[in-house]
Amino acid sequence: MSDGTFVIAGGSGGIGLEIARQLAPRAARVEIWSRTPGELEQDNVVSHVACDFTADEPLPAAPDQVRGAVYCPGSITLRSFRSLTSADFRQDLEVNLLGAVRFLQAIQPRLAGVEGRPASVVLFSTVAVAQGMPMHASIAAAKGAVEGLARSLAAEWAPKVRVNVIAPALTDTPLASRLLSSPEKREAMAARYPLKRIGTAGEAAALARFLLSDESGWITGQVLHSDGGLSSLRV
């Protein structure tokens, strides 16, 4: 992966920011689209474009010849089904699914591979789609729709664009800070996983970087689980 332009939606913190940091040394250009720069360190490669994926106004014009695109915005709505409102479901769909749709519609005309190799798109789901979990009805429904969208686009856009999904479990990011706000909570959460620890933003970003690279050139339409073994192991 080199000399390409990458656009990261929601890359001002957490996993998105780590993806930008890992791409920057070998990319020609990395644009982060988000409401605020956040922790972003801008330089001659990495830049920020202000936008809101849940707003009605048009998104910015995409750069020419986008080699790869990632949609990172997400939410963690954990409440019982009885306490969830239709507004909660709409909000999760707005952030996770419809925001991704707006982003991809803005980016698609500029997606272009290099020397016959396809461009790459990476979306994010959650382990809760494959592994049924209580208190996850709203977010699992929204992310399940994301997985369906990704598979449909992978078929529709082949062979010029690859589309894949990363489905992490709990990852140590600002979005999850409420769930990891004390040593006791961290220990309890880590104990749920076969690998007995919480995932890191850097690990999720490394998987995204792989999916954006030519090393994953024969992978499309897949959901890759970065979840410490939670979705498939019983130990």
C-alpha positions in Angstrom: 0.0 0.0 0.0 1.6 3.2 -1.1 0.9 6.5 -2.9 -2.8 6.3 -2.4 -5.5 8.6 -1.0 -7.6 7.3 1.8 -10.7 8.8 3.4 -11.7 7.9 7.0 -15.1 8.9 8.3 -15.0 9.6 12.0 -11.3 9.5 12.4 -10.8 12.2 15.0 -10.4 9.7 17.9 -10.5 6.0 18.8 -10.1 3.4 16.1 -10.4 5.9 13.2 -7.6 8.0 14.5 -5.4 4.9 14.9 -6.2 3.9 11.3 -5.1 7.4 10.1 -1.8 7.1 12.1 -1.1 3.7 10.6 -1.9 4.7 7.1 0.0 8.0 7.1 3.6 6.8 6.8 2.8 5.1 3.4 -0.1 7.0 2.0 0.0 10.0 -0.3 -3.0 11.6 1.5 -5.3 10.7 4.3 -8.5 12.8 4.8 -10.4 12.5 8.0 -14.1 13.5 7.8 -15.7 14.3 11.1 -17.4 17.1 13.0 -14.3 18.2 14.8 -10.5 17.5 14.5 -10.4 16.0 17.9 -7.0 14.4 18.6 -6.0 14.6 14.9 -2.5 15.8 14.3 -2.5 17.4 10.9 0.5 17.6 8.6 1.2 17.5 4.8 -0.3 14.0 4.5 -3.2 14.0 7.1 -5.9 16.6 7.0 -9.4 17.2 8.4 -12.6 17.9 6.6 -15.5 19.1 8.8 -18.8 17.3 8.2 -21.7 15.6 10.0 -23.0 12.3 8.6 -26.3 12.6 10.5 -27.1 16.1 9.1 -29.2 16.8 6.0 -26.6 19.0 4.2 -24.5 17.4 1.4 -21.2 15.9 2.3 -17.9 17.4 1.0 -16.5 16.6 -2.4 -14.3 13.5 -2.2 -10.7 13.6 -3.4 -9.9 12.3 -6.9 -9.0 8.6 -7.0 -9.7 7.4 -3.5 -7.8 4.2 -3.0 -9.6 3.2 0.2 -12.4 4.4 2.5 -13.4 3.5 6.1 -16.6 4.4 8.0 -15.9 4.4 11.7 -18.7 6.4 13.4 -20.7 4.2 15.8 -22.7 4.1 19.0 -23.1 1.9 22.1 -26.7 1.8 23.2 -27.0 -0.9 25.9 -30.5 -1.0 27.4 -33.2 -3.6 27.8 -35.6 -4.0 24.9 -38.4 -2.9 27.2 -36.7 0.4 27.9 -35.7 1.2 24.3 -37.8 3.7 22.3 -38.3 4.0 18.6 -36.1 7.1 18.8 -33.2 4.9 20.1 -33.5 2.6 17.2 -33.7 5.5 14.7 -30.7 7.1 16.2 -28.6 3.9 16.0 -29.7 3.4 12.4 -28.9 7.0 11.6 -25.4 6.9 13.0 -24.4 3.4 12.0 -26.3 2.6 8.8 -27.6 5.7 7.1 -24.4 7.7 7.9 -22.5 4.9 6.2 -24.9 5.1 3.2 -24.4 8.8 2.8 -20.6 8.5 3.1 -20.4 5.7 0.6 -22.6 7.5 -1.9 -20.4 10.5 -1.7 -17.2 8.4 -2.0 -18.2 5.8 -4.6 -17.7 7.9 -7.8 -14.1 8.6 -6.7 -13.2 5.0 -5.6 -10.4 3.8 -7.9 -7.8 1.1 -7.6 -4.2 1.2 -8.8 -2.8 -0.7 -11.7 -5.8 -3.0 -12.0 -6.1 -3.7 -8.3 -9.5 -2.8 -6.7 -10.2 0.0 -4.3 -11.2 -1.1 -0.8 -14.0 -0.1 1.6 -14.0 -1.1 5.3 -17.1 -0.8 7.6 -17.5 -1.6 11.2 -20.0 -3.9 12.9 -20.0 -5.6 16.3 -19.6 -9.0 17.8 -23.2 -8.7 19.1 -24.6 -9.4 15.6 -23.2 -12.9 15.4 -23.2 -13.5 19.2 -26.7 -12.8 20.7 -26.3 -10.6 23.7 -28.8 -9.1 26.1 -29.2 -5.3 26.2 -27.9 -5.0 22.6 -31.1 -5.1 20.6 -30.8 -1.6 19.1 -27.1 -1.6 18.2 -27.1 -5.2 17.0 -30.1 -4.4 14.7 -28.3 -1.4 13.2 -24.9 -3.2 12.8 -26.7 -6.2 11.3 -28.0 -3.8 8.6 -24.4 -2.6 8.1 -23.3 -6.2 7.4 -26.1 -6.7 4.9 -25.2 -3.5 3.2 -21.6 -4.5 2.9 -22.3 -7.8 1.4 -24.7 -6.3 -1.2 -22.2 -3.6 -2.2 -19.3 -6.2 -2.3 -21.4 -8.0 -5.0 -22.5 -4.9 -6.8 -19.2 -3.2 -6.9 -17.0 -6.2 -7.8 -14.5 -6.4 -9.3 -13.5 -2.7 -9.1 -14.1 -2.3 -5.3 -13.7 -4.7 -2.4 -16.0 -4.2 0.6 -15.4 -5.9 4.0 -16.5 -5.5 7.6 -14.7 -5.6 10.9 -16.8 -6.8 13.8 -15.0 -6.1 17.1 -15.9 -6.8 20.6 -15.4 -4.3 23.4 -12.4 -2.1 22.5 -10.6 0.3 24.6 -11.7 3.6 23.0 -13.4 6.8 24.2 -16.7 5.4 23.0 -16.4 2.6 25.5 -15.0 4.6 28.3 -18.2 4.4 30.4 -17.9 0.6 30.3 -14.3 0.6 31.4 -14.3 3.4 33.9 -12.8 1.5 36.8 -10.2 -1.3 37.3 -13.1 -3.5 38.6 -15.1 -2.9 35.4 -12.0 -3.6 33.2 -11.3 -6.8 35.1 -14.9 -8.0 34.8 -15.1 -7.2 31.1 -11.7 -8.9 30.3 -12.8 -12.1 32.1 -15.6 -12.6 29.5 -13.1 -13.2 26.7 -11.1 -16.3 26.0 -8.0 -14.1 25.7 -8.8 -12.5 29.0 -8.3 -8.9 28.0 -9.9 -6.0 26.2 -9.1 -5.3 22.6 -7.1 -2.2 21.6 -7.8 0.5 19.0 -4.4 -0.3 17.5 -5.3 -3.9 16.9 -8.6 -3.0 15.2 -6.8 -0.4 13.1 -4.2 -2.9 12.0 -6.9 -5.2 10.7 -8.5 -2.3 8.8 -5.1 -1.3 7.4 -4.7 -4.9 6.2 -8.1 -4.9 4.5 -7.2 -1.6 2.8 -3.9 -3.0 1.4 -3.2 -5.2 -1.6 -2.2 -8.0 0.8 -6.0 -8.6 1.3 -6.6 -8.4 -2.5 -8.6 -11.6 -2.6 -10.9 -10.8 0.3 -14.3 -9.2 -0.2 -17.8 -9.5 1.2 -16.5 -10.8 4.5 -17.1 -10.0 8.2 -13.9 -10.4 10.2 -14.3 -10.9 13.9 -11.7 -9.1 16.1 -13.2 -10.2 19.4 -10.7 -12.1 21.5 -12.5 -15.3 20.5 -15.8 -14.4 22.1 -18.0 -15.2 19.0 -16.6 -18.7 18.4 -14.9 -20.1 21.5 -16.2 -21.5 24.8 -13.3 -21.9 27.3 
